[in-house]
């Protein structure tokens, strides 16, 4: 599974490197930065807990679980191929505040906030690395020997970590390195005989295809705001093809462009860093050497890089959008906040030996509300931000249409699914009454917007008034 997944990362990174070189040649600029690329972390959790785990529990057959994971990944890739061709239209139709606001919420709350917790768990390592990072990249302080700021920060934190371990002056640290061996990923059709067993799990997995496509469109707009104008179709088709290749070669996690292009650009990355990333990840996974990196580099020393990326993307969301759309950018953060609280709540409940099902009364209601707001948070953030932009611009008919669309997709669980795994369902077989109530509320807001649009004065009437 690991080499197959890493092969998708390698191929995607090579393609993004080529796209950056092509853009460099077309524009004559030397400062073009390639789009970052890797595995999609939310899908990892969805596959583990929504596909692989349930198949294993139901059948006790690890090979079947692996085949179902492969088939699901291939299906996700095929769906993304079809969605990729609408990427450029979506960039033109959706306002920048909605596109950048949805990924800014992910950036500050998932990419920056959660790593900050890792920093504070080991402050001597984490805060020192973070301080070096901020001095180098925001304060423009030159690092010794001209080292890049991110490298200097990670090196400083790692040095403190292992020096402390050598002096036995802190938490114990040990290298846990496995035995390297060659595992070359090859295409296989072994998953075909698992297709009947795969069908029930597509409702869990396919929403994540839509989420990464939206994320890819957002990231393309983010790169454009930073000065690198890529074609959304090229970016999205690459991630779709890499995902299909991943599934065909044994991988079980889809690929996606990463949030962080302007931050990588600020750190000095250009067209070649994705080439280096792809080779290290692809070769490291095939040789079993990635465990060495994971073992040597402490989390607290690497987390500041993610904090910087989160800060840079969040700042871009506000700076690259019209000032009057700032509230729309901020509104897009709200569904992401629910997803973060859900993540942390799940960890706390597990530590207490409890589960969401054991909650009662107000606690159960609060958790259900968080789940409904957090499931499908990327699309929810996009729709909320876009709707508010439409209201600000007095395009009330558009706002009503967006609310009507939100009402429709809520009925199927594309957003606001009450299920723990965020799975889809048919409107007549909803697992709870809340989706219908939410859909009705969205419908009511749509009607109000349309009534307001019908009664609003026309532009010529406002001018004469």
N, C-alpha and C positions, 0 to 999 in steps of 0.2 A: 504493500500500500504506500509506503513512504517513497520508494524510488519512482513509482508511477506518478504520484502526486508531484514530486519534484521535477519530473520530466516536463509536466505541463508548465511549471514555473520557468524552467530553462527555455522552452520554446517561446513562451510569451515574452520573456525578457529579451530574447534575441530579436523578436519581431519589433518590440518597442524601441530597441536600439537602432534598428534599421529605419523605423519611422522618424526617429530623431535625426539621424544622419541625413535622411532625405529632406527633412525640413531645414536642416542646416545648409544644405547645398542650394535649396530653392530660395532661401532668404539671404544667403551670404553672411549669416550671423554665426559667431563662434560660441555664443553663450546659450545655445539651445539645450534644454534639459529633457531627458527622456522621462516618460511617464512611469512611475513606480508600479510594480506588478508582483503579485504573490497569491497565496491561498486566501480564501475568504473565511475569516474566523467565525462569524455567526453560523455559517454553513457547517463548519467543523462540529460545533455543538449540536446543531440540528441533526446531522448525520449520525453522530454518536448516540444521542439520546432519543432520536425520533425514528431512526432506521436500523442501524447496525445493532444497537442494544435490544430493541424489541424483537428483531428477527432471531437474535441469539437466545433470548429468553424463551421465545415460543418454540424454537426448533432444536436448541442445543447443538446447532450445526454451524461452526465458525466459517466453513467454506461457503455455505449458502449465504450467510450474512455478508461475506465479502462480495459475492457475486451480485447480490441485491444492491449493495453499495455502488458497485461498478455500473450496473444498469441504471440506477438512479442518476449517477453523475453524467452518464451519456445522455439521458433524457433531458437533464438540465441544460447541457450544452446545445442540444438540438433546439430547444425552446429559445435559447439566447441567440441562435443564428437568425431565427425569424424576427426577433425583437430588435436585432442590431440595425436593421435597415431603417428603423424609425428614429434613430438617435439624433441625426442632424435636424430633423423636423422638430423634435422635442426641444433641442437647444434654442431653436428660433422661437418656439411658441411659449416656453416657460420663462418667466422673468428671472433675471440673475439672482435677485434676493431669495427666491424660492430654491433655486439650484444650489447656491452657495450656503444658504441658511441651513439646509438639511444636512450638508456635510460638516458645517461649522459646529452644529450641535453634537454630531458624532465626535468631532475633533476634540472639543473641550471636555466633553463628559465621558467619553469612552477612551479616547486616545491619550488625553492629558490627565484626567482625574484619577482613573484607576491606576496608572503607573505611579502617580504621586503617592498613593497608599504604599506601594512597594518601596518608594524612596524613604518614607518615614518609618518603615519597619527596620531599616538599617541606615539611620541618618548620617553616620560618619562617612559611609561610602556614597550614599545617594545624594545628600545635600552638597557635598564637596563636588561631585561630578556635575550636579545641576548648576552650581555656582560658576564652575569653569565654562560650562555650556553657555550660560547667559552672558558672561563677560566676553566670550569670544564672538558670539553671533549677534547679540544685541548691542553690547558695548564696544564691539570692534577692537577688542584688546588683542594684540598679536601674541600668539602662543609660542612657547620655546621652539626653536628650530623651524619655525614656520609651519608647525603641524596644523592640520584642519581642526576647527573647534570641536566638532563631534568626536573625532578620533582622540583629541587631547582629553576631553571629558571622560570618555570611556576608559582610556588608559589610566587616568588619575584614580578613578574609582576602583578599577581592577587592581592597581598597585596597592592601594590602601587595604583592600579586602585580603589579598594574599600576604601582605606584610603583617597584618594583624593576626592572620592565621598562623604564620610562621613564629610570631612572638607569643602565640597562645594567649592573646590579649582580648579575645572576643569570641563570638560564636565559632564553633568548630567548622572547618571546611575540608572537604575531601574530593578528590577527582574520582568521578564514577564513569569510567570510559569502557565501553563495550569492546568486543573483539571485531575489528574491521574485517569485512569480507565483501567481495564484489557481488552486486545484485543488479544486473542490467535489466531495465524495464523493457518488455517486448509486447507488442499488441497481441491481444487474445480476444476470441469470441466466446470464451467460457461462460460469460454472463448471459448468453442468449437463453439457456435452459432455465434461468431464474426469472424470466420476464413475468410469468404468472404470479410469482410471489412478490414481484416488485410493484405491481399495480396499486395495492392498497397504500403504499408509502409515497406515491407521487404527490398526493395532496399535502404532505408535509414538506416535501423538497422543492416543488416547483415555485412556490412563492419566493424562494430565495433566488431563483433565476431572475425574477422581476426586480427584486431588491438590488442585485448587483448590476443589472442593466441601468437602473436609475442612478446608482452610485457611479457607474462609468460615465454617464452623461454629465452628472455633477462634476466629476473629476476633470472631464474634458473642458468644461466651462472654467473650472478653477485654473487649469493650465493656460487657457486663453487669457484669463485675467492677469496671469503672471507674465504674459508675453509670448507664449508658445501655442500657436493656433494649430491644433490637430483636428482631423476630421473625425467626428464621433463614430461614424460607421466603421472606420479602420480600427479604432480603439476597441469598440464593442465586438466586432467580428473576430479580432485576435483573441479576446478573452473567451469567446464562444468556442473557437477552434481548439484552443489550449485545454479547455474543460473537456471537450470530446476526447482529445488525445489522452488526457489524464485517465478518464474512465476506461478507455480501450486498453491502457497499459497497466491496469490494476489499481489506479488511484481511486479514492472515494471522497475527495473534497474538491469543489469547483475552484476555479481561478478567477481573479478579478483585478482590475487596476486599483492601486492603493490611493487612499487619501494622503496628501502630503507633497504634491508636486512643487508648490511654491517654497515649502520649507527645504526640500532637497536643493532647490535652486539657490536659496539663500546660503546653504551650507557649501556651495561651490560645485555641486554635482552637475555633470553635463551629459553627453550622450553615452559615455563609456561605462558609467557606473552600473547600468542595468546589465551590460555584458558581463561585468565582473560578478554581479549578484547571481545571475543565471548560472554561470560556470561553477561558482562556489556551492550553490544550493544543489544543482544537478549532479555534479561530480561528488560532492560530499554525501548526498543521499545514496548514490549508487555504491559508494565505497564504505558506507557506514561511519563516516568521519564527522558527521554533524554533532554527534554526542560529545565530541571533544570541545567544540565551540560552546555548546550548552553548558558543559561542565566547568570550563575555564572562566567564562564571562559571568560575573554575578548580576542578577536581575537589577539590583539597585544602581549599578554602574551604567546599565544600558537604558533604564527607564527615562533618564533626562532627555534622551534623544526624542522619545515619544512625546514628552511634555512640550518640547520646543515645537515639534510638528503640530501639536494641538493648538498651541498659542498662535502660530503663524497662520494656520488655516482659519481659525476663528477671526483673527484680525482681518484677513482678506475678505471674509464674508461681509463685514461691515464696510470696509474701505472701498471695495470694488462695486458695491451696490449704491444706487442713489441714496443720499442721506434720508430722504423722506420715506424710504422703504426699511429703515432700521428696525422698526417694530415688527415687520414681517420676518426679518432675519431672526430676531429674538424669539418670536412665537414658534419658529421651527425647532427651537431647542426643547420645547416642553415634552413632546412624545419621547425624545431621546432620554430625557431625565427619568421618565418612567421606566425605560429599559434598564438604565443603570441601577435604579433602586431595586428592580426585580433581580438583577444579577447579585447584588450584595445581600438582598434578603434571602435568596436561595442558599447562599453560603452560610449565613447565620443560622437558618433553620436546620441545615444539615449538621452544623456543629453542635446544635442542641439535640440532635437525634429526632427532629420533628420534620414535618413536611407541610406544604400548603393545605393539604387535605385535612390536617389536624387542627387548623385554625377555625375558630367559631366567632359568631357575633360580628362586632364591628371590625375585628381583625380580619376575618374572612372576607367581608365586604371590601375593605381597603385593599387587600391583596388582589381580589378579583378586578377591581377598578384599575389597579396598576397594570395587571396583565392585559386588560383590554386596551389600555392606552399604549402600552409598550409593544404589543405584537403588531408587526407591520409598521414600525415607527418611521422608517425611511420614507415610505409612501405617504404616511400621515403627515409627516413634517413638510413634505413637498406640497401636498394639497393645502395644508393650513397656511403656509407661507404664500403660496400663489393666490389663494383666496383673499388674504389680507391686502396683497399688492393690488388686486383687482378692485377691492373696496376703496383703497387709498386713491387709485386713479379714476374712481367713479365709473368703472366698468362693471356695473352692478349685474347686468345680464350674464357676464362671464362668471362672476362670483356665484350666482345662482346655479349655473351649469356645473361648476366645480363641486358645489355642495350636493347637487343631484347625483353626480358621479360618485362622490364619497358615500352617499346613501346606498347606491347600487352595489359597490364593492364590499361595503360592510355586511350586506346580506349574505355574501359568500365567504366571509372571513378573511378576505384579502388584507383588510385592515381591521383592527379591533376584534380579532379572534379571541374568544374566551377560553380556548383550549390551551393547555400548558405548552404544547409543541407548536402552536400557531398554525395548525392545519386548516385547510379549507373545508367547507361543508356546503350542502345544498340548502337554500333558504327554508325549504319545508322540513329539513331535518337538522335544524340548528340545535346545538347542544345546550343552549340556554336562551332565555328570553331577552337578554341584554342586547344582542345584535339587532333584533327587530326594533327595540326601543331607540337605539342609536340611529338606525336607518331612518326611522320616523322623524327623529329630531333634525337630522341633516335635511330631510325633505322639507320640514317646516321652515328651516332657515333659507333653503333654496326659494321657497314660495315668497318669503318676506323680501328677499333680494330682488326677485322678479317684479313684485309689486312696487318696490321702491324705484326700480328702473323704469317701470311704466309711468309712474307719477313724477319722475324727476324731469326738470325742464331740459330742453334740448340746448346744445351749446350756444346756438344763436339767441335763444331766449335768455340765457344767463348773461350773455354779452350785453343785450339791450337793457336788461334789468340793471 
